[in-house]
Amino acid sequence: MTHIIVHRTHPFQYYGIRLLLLLLAAALLFGAFELGYMQSEEDIIEAKGGRKSLLVQQSVLKKKNIELSKELLHLERKYLLEQESCQLIQLSMNKDQKKIAELENELAFYTAIVSPAQGKKSIYLQSLEIVPYKPKEKDAEKAQGQQYQYQFILAQKLKKRTYTKGYIRIYIKGKQDNKSVKLSLASLLEDLAKKKEVKEKGFKYSFKYFQKFNGIMRLPKGMIPHSVDVIIDSKKKKSVIELSDLEWSQAGGIKYVGQ
């Protein structure tokens, strides 16, 4: 007959061990949770501190950017002012140079009159200019043909000067409708009163040293000029001086200076 021996276990001991194990497991889980919470809290604090640092850096950079923008704007304004000043100085220099050139020409002109050159005729054409003239917009609409501004100077070179009188006639030669034409400057004047005065004999002169003439003329529509003739008739000296075929430039008209 076989006997089976079974060890007797106390219930309190069995459940107590299991309870102890559960408590230990709970303690471990709680400890792990606390450790993780503390670690995450440190990370949050560190992150907050880094964000704050970034915000401070951003604020500093923004302030520097504003200061640099102001400085750049100031430099741009300063550059524009200096550029405008340079342009004004350049314009002033150009005007001064132009004025100096005009004064030099006038000085040369008066010097030539005061000190007559040998071989120069008693009366001569010192200069002649007929250059394109740009009318005002309201006048341009009514304009028929190209307008020109003319200016010429007569002078005499004699050691003992006396008043000389006479007439000067200027003729413009060219083509119109494939035909050769020759028109007097007097017949092309815009000033009707002056036109009537000089129409027959030409421009009347009377001077001791020199005399200047100027005004506005208009070429007929379709006329293409190519040269100019000048006739100077002196009453007192009983002489006639002719200048033929002075060249006309289509772009700039004519600019003649007597030798």
Buried (B, 14 or more C-beta within 10 A) or exposed (E): EEEEEEEEEEEEEEEEEEEEEEEEEEEEEEEEEEEEEEEEEEEEEEEEEEEEEEEEEEEEEEEEEEEEEEEEEEEEEEEEEEEEEEEEEEEEEEEEEEEEEEEEEEEEBEEBBEEBEEEBBBBBBBBBBBBEBEBEEEEEEEEEEBBBBBEBBBBBBBEEBEEBEBBBBBBBBBEBEEEEBEBBBBEBBBEEEBBEBBEEEBBBBEBEBBBEBEBBBBBBEEBEBBBBBBBBBBEEBEEEBEBEEBEBEEEEBBEBEBE
